[in-house]
Amino acid sequence: MDMTEAVSAGIKLRVNEAKDEQTVLNFKRDENAVTLDRNKSGKGPGGVRKAPVELVNGILQLRIFVDRSSVEVFLQDGAKVMTARIYPGETSTGICFFAEGNVKIIRLYKWDLKKVWE
């Protein structure tokens, strides 16, 4: 994501607005940090984790893996890694992008993981 003109931006994962469930990943320019907020991630412990991140030429690079009960975030080609257990309901499957200021998504790929067990 090109964050040159943004104050903050992020992604809400495993979203279900009706149940008020979401796991929020947010970059804040004034803190040069990414937070991973599990306070509305379903059953289990909540909490917020924070990692310092330096933009490279205004770019924030994320590689995110999400499954039924975990989130792994690789920041800036793995310079920082965040991982967390989450326990949202089965219907919490949405993904939302948000920003304060202008953000350009330079490239976005999505893959579905195969089920190992049925």
C-alpha positions as CSV (number, residue, x, y, z in Angstrom):
1,M,0.0,0.0,0.0
2,D,1.3,3.4,-0.9
3,M,0.9,5.4,2.4
4,T,2.4,8.6,1.2
5,E,-0.8,10.7,1.7
6,A,-2.4,8.7,4.5
7,V,-2.5,9.3,8.2
8,S,-3.5,5.7,8.9
9,A,-4.8,2.7,7.0
10,G,-5.6,-0.9,7.5
11,I,-7.6,-4.0,7.0
12,K,-10.4,-5.6,9.0
13,L,-10.3,-9.4,8.8
14,R,-12.9,-12.0,9.6
15,V,-15.6,-9.4,9.7
16,N,-19.3,-9.9,10.6
17,E,-21.0,-6.6,11.2
18,A,-24.2,-8.2,12.6
19,K,-22.2,-9.9,15.3
20,D,-19.7,-7.0,15.7
21,E,-16.8,-9.3,15.1
22,Q,-13.5,-8.2,13.4
23,T,-9.8,-8.4,13.8
24,V,-8.2,-5.1,12.9
25,L,-4.7,-4.5,11.4
26,N,-3.9,-0.7,11.4
27,F,-0.9,1.3,10.4
28,K,-0.6,4.7,12.0
29,R,2.0,7.1,10.4
30,D,2.5,9.3,13.5
31,E,3.5,6.2,15.5
32,N,5.3,4.4,12.7
33,A,3.6,1.3,14.0
34,V,1.1,-1.4,13.1
35,T,-1.4,-2.6,15.6
36,L,-3.2,-6.0,15.6
37,D,-6.4,-5.6,17.6
38,R,-8.2,-8.8,18.7
39,N,-10.7,-7.2,21.1
40,K,-13.6,-8.1,18.8
41,S,-12.2,-11.3,17.3
42,G,-14.8,-13.6,18.8
43,K,-14.4,-16.0,21.7
44,G,-11.1,-16.2,23.6
45,P,-8.6,-13.5,24.8
46,G,-8.6,-10.1,23.2
47,G,-5.9,-7.5,23.3
48,V,-3.8,-5.3,21.1
49,R,-0.3,-6.0,19.8
50,K,1.9,-3.4,18.4
51,A,5.1,-3.5,16.2
52,P,7.2,-0.6,15.0
53,V,7.4,-0.4,11.2
54,E,9.4,1.9,8.9
55,L,7.8,2.7,5.5
56,V,10.1,2.2,2.5
57,N,9.6,5.1,0.1
58,G,6.1,5.5,1.5
59,I,5.2,1.8,1.0
60,L,3.7,-0.6,3.6
61,Q,4.1,-4.1,2.4
62,L,1.9,-6.8,4.0
63,R,1.6,-10.5,3.5
64,I,-1.3,-11.8,5.6
65,F,-2.4,-15.4,6.2
66,V,-5.8,-16.0,7.8
67,D,-7.5,-19.3,8.7
68,R,-10.2,-20.4,11.1
69,S,-8.3,-19.5,14.2
70,S,-5.1,-17.6,13.4
71,V,-3.7,-14.5,11.7
72,E,-0.1,-14.2,10.6
73,V,1.2,-10.8,9.3
74,F,4.5,-10.4,7.6
75,L,5.5,-6.7,7.4
76,Q,8.0,-5.2,5.0
77,D,9.1,-8.6,3.5
78,G,9.2,-10.3,6.9
79,A,11.3,-7.6,8.7
80,K,8.5,-7.8,11.4
81,V,6.1,-10.6,12.0
82,M,2.9,-10.6,14.0
83,T,0.8,-13.7,14.8
84,A,-2.3,-14.2,16.9
85,R,-5.0,-16.7,17.7
86,I,-8.6,-15.6,17.0
87,Y,-11.9,-17.4,17.4
88,P,-14.6,-15.7,15.4
89,G,-17.8,-17.3,14.4
90,E,-18.0,-19.3,11.1
91,T,-20.0,-16.5,9.4
92,S,-17.3,-13.9,10.2
93,T,-15.7,-14.0,6.8
94,G,-15.6,-10.4,5.5
95,I,-12.6,-8.3,4.7
96,C,-12.7,-4.5,4.7
97,F,-10.0,-1.9,3.9
98,F,-10.1,1.5,5.5
99,A,-8.0,4.7,5.5
100,E,-7.7,8.2,6.9
101,G,-6.3,10.1,3.9
102,N,-5.5,8.7,0.5
103,V,-4.1,5.2,0.1
104,K,-3.2,3.4,-3.1
105,I,-3.3,-0.3,-3.1
106,I,-0.5,-1.1,-5.5
107,R,-1.0,-4.9,-5.7
108,L,-3.4,-7.3,-4.1
109,Y,-3.5,-11.0,-4.3
110,K,-5.9,-13.5,-2.6
111,W,-5.5,-17.2,-2.4
112,D,-7.9,-19.7,-0.8
113,L,-6.4,-22.4,1.4
114,K,-7.5,-26.0,0.8
115,K,-9.2,-27.8,3.7
116,V,-7.0,-30.4,5.2
117,W,-9.8,-32.1,7.2
118,E,-13.4,-32.2,6.3
